């Protein structure tokens, strides 16, 4: 399946998302914040990156902007996972370079289905 990088500061959510994706057959690398995700991305070279928006050390928005400015990483689709569903938050995420913005909470099958759709769009 796909290599997926997750950045989520809430341990329970991080583990639930990682478990869901591993159960669906994906290879998952989990990090606790945007800075770790940015450091791990070139090592892992994931097919897709899932990031929370509000995290310590570096927000998802900032990490996404850095990744989209990096020639090695800019082609990797980024999906934000956030409980912040205001239009301004979603707009900020898309302007930062995200492919999509999924609102928490979501059902595990909804997450795996969206990832499958996005990966197919990128030929993965």
N, C-alpha and C positions, 0 to 999 in steps of 0.2 A: 504494500500500500504506500502511504506517503510518510515523509519525515515532517513532523510538526513540532514547532517551538512554541511553548506557552510561557507567557509572562503574567503572573497573577500573585499579588502579595498576600492574599487570604489563603492560608494553607489548606483549609477544607475544600474550598472551591478549586484550588490548583489540583489537588489530588483527585477530586471528582471528575474534572475535565480530563485529566491525564488517564484515569482509569477508563472512562468512557471511550476515549480515542484508542487506547491500547486494546480494549475489548473489541473494537471495530477493526483491528488489525494494523493500526498505524504505529510507527516508531515515534515515541514522544520524548522530548527533552523539556523539562520544566524548570523555570527560573522564577525568582521571587520579586523582580522589579525590572523596569525598563533598561537600566544600566547593564544588568546581567544578561538580558536578552540581546542587547546590542553587542556585547562581548562574545556571546555564544554563537550568534548567527553565522559569522564567517567560518567558524569551526564545524558547525553542524550542517550548514547549507540546506536549511529546511525547504520543503515545497510550499509551506504556508506558515505564517506566524499569527498566533492568537494572543492578543494583549488586552489586559485591563487598562482602563484609562488612568485612574487615580492610584498611583503607587509611590512609595517613598523612593528617594534617591534620584529617580528619573521617571517622569510620567510616560504613559504610553504614547501620548502625542509627540513628546520630545524624541523618544526612541524611534518612532516611526519616521519623523522628519530626518533624523540622522541616517537611518537605513535607506530612505529614498534618495538621499544625497550621495550615497556610497555606490559607485559603479558595480561593485561585486554583489550588492544586496538589493539594488533598486527594483529588480525584476520579480522579487518574491512578494506575493500578495500578503497584505496585512489585514487582519480582521479584528476590530475592537469588540471586546465583550464588556459591557458596562450596564450598571443599573441606572445610570444617568441618561434618561431618554429625551431630554429637552432638545428641541430643534437646533439650538445653538451648539450644544455638545456634539450632536451628530454631524453638523456642518463643519465644526472644528476638526473632527476626526477624518472626514472625507478630504478636507483641505490639506491635512497633514500627509495625505497619500494613501489612506486606507481604502481597501477594496469594498469593505462592508462594515456595518455597525450592528452587532447583534445585542439585543437587550436581555439582561438577566432579570428574572430567572428564565431559563429555557429548558426544554425537555432534552434528555440525552439524544434521543433519536432525531430531534430537530437539529441539534448541533452537528451530528454526523452527516445528516442529509445536506445541510448548507455547505459543509466542508467538501463533500463529494461534488456538489454543483460548482463551487468555486474552482476546485482543482481541475474539473473537466473543462472549464472555461479557459484555464491556463495550459491546457494540454498535458495534464499530469495524470 
